[in-house]
Amino acid sequence: MLEAEAFSYTIRLPANKVLRDSIAQLLKRPVGRPPNDVRRYHANFSYQTASWTKPRRVVAKVRGHPGDLYQRVGFTFTNLSRSPKRVVAFYNQRGTAEQHIKEGKNAIKWTRLSCQKSRNNEVRLHLHALARNLGNLMRPLALPDTVNKWSLTTLREKLIKIGAQIVHHGRYVMF
């Protein structure tokens, strides 16, 4: 359907023996000491399942983490003409967006739209989105670096829901 409508798509594909055999050269462990950093390799090839009418482009991403015995492999099929590395980056952006939506649902409860009129629910959803954006804006400005990377859910649980004592000093305020 996506191809008929001329949409771009990137969809995850479960690994199988045929796909792994197609990138066998990337799955071989290098000779010598294992590296101390994450190694990423990308490849693309054509693949057709029994239910597909034609072969499609598959992009493989292989990651080798220090200390892991086996490499992590992911496959996506796509109609994008970008380089394999850029196709993986495009696919990962979708996951990032889904994480933001999940954070909004859990931390701010923006799925609680229980008003009778849809206009009221619309306003309520806008207020929830504004609260999330303000939380993300204030996080780097007002919090120390150790807490700066916390999710809004963690901030809510550890800072807002827990009672705190405010201590005033000459140059700063401490909780």
N, C-alpha and C positions, 0 to 999 in steps of 0.2 A: 504494500500500500504506500509506503514512504517513497519507494522508487517511482511509482506511478504518478505521485504528486510532485515529484522533483524536490523532495526534502533531503537535507543532509542528515545522516544518522551514523551513530556509533553504538553498537550493542554488544554487551559482554557475551562471550561464547564459552560454554563449559569445556574444560580440557578433555581430550581423549587421546588415544594412542596415535591416531593419524596426525593430529596436530602436533603432538610432542615429537613424532618422527620427522616432521617438516622442519623443526628447529633443533634437531639433534646436535648439530655442531655447536650451538650456543650453550647446550646443557652439559658439555664436557667440563670437568673440573680442571682448572689450569694447573700446570706443573709447578711445584715449589711451594713456598709458604703462602698461606691464605692472606689476602689483602686486609688491611685494617679499616678500610672504608667500604661503603656500599657500591657495588658495581652494577650498572644498568646496561642492558643490551636490548636493541630493538631490531625486529625483522618484519618483513611482510611477504606474503605469498598468496597464491590463489587456492581456494578450497571450495568444494561443493558437497553438501550433504545429500542424502537420498531424496529429501523433500524439497530441495531447492531446484528451480528450473534452470539456473545457470550458476557458474562459479562466481564467487565474490572475493573481494580483497579481505584478507585477514591480517591483522597487526598483532604481533606477539611482543610482550615486554617480559624480560627476564631480569630478575634482581637477585644478586648474591650479597647477603648480609654477613658481616663478620660473625663467626661462631656458629652459623647455620650449616648443617650437613648438606642439605639440598637447597637448590635455588628456587625462588618463588616465581611462578610463571602465570601470566594472564593473557587471555586471547580476546580480541574484539574484532567484529567484522564491520566494515564501513564502506561508504561510497565516497568518502572524502579523498581528494587527490593530494593531500598534504604529506609531508615526510612522516615516517612512523612515530618519531618522537613527538611531533606536533599533534598527531592523532591521539596519542595517549594523553597528552596534556588537555586536549579538548574533552576527552572522556572523563578525566579527573575533575574538570570544572563542574560537571553534572553532580558528582559526589559531594563536592564542596557546597553547592547550592542546597542539596538535600540535607546536609548537616546543619545549615543555617535554618532551614524550615523546621527540622527536628528540635533545634535549640529554642526556637520561638514557641513551638507547641509545649515543650516541657518546662522551660524557665518562666515564660510569660503567660502561658495558658491561653494563647490566642485562638484556640479552637472552641473556647467557651463563648459561643455566640447564642445566648438563650433569649434574646429579646424577641418580641412578637413581630415587629416590623423589620423588614430587611434593611431599611435605611439606618435604623438604630444599630443593627449588627455591623453594617458597613462602617459607621463611625467608631464603633467599638474595636473593630479590626484595625482601623487606622491608628487609634490610640495605642493598641498593643504594638504595632510596628514602630510607632514613634518611641515607645518605651524601650524597645529592643535597640533601636538606633542610638538613642541617648545613652543607654548602658554601654554600648560598644564605643561610643565617642568618649565617654568619661573614663573608661577603663585605663587607657594609656596616660591620660592626663592626671588622674588623681590617685592611682594605685602604684605601689612599688613594683619593681621589675619581677620579683618572684611571684606576685599575684597577678600580674598583668596578663598572663597567658591563660588564666582560668576561664572556663566557660561561664555563661551567665547563670546556669543552673548551680554551679559550684559557688559562685559569688553569693547567690541568693541563699543557699543552704548554710554557708559558713560565715557570712558577714551580716546579712540582713535578719535572718531568723534567730540568730544567737544574740543574747543580750551582751552588751559591751559597756565598758567604762571609758569615758572620755577624759583624757589627761591633757591639760593645757600646759605648755612650756613656753618659754620666751619666744622661740622661733617656729614652733610647730605644734600641731594637735595630734595626739596619738590615741588610738582606740585600743 
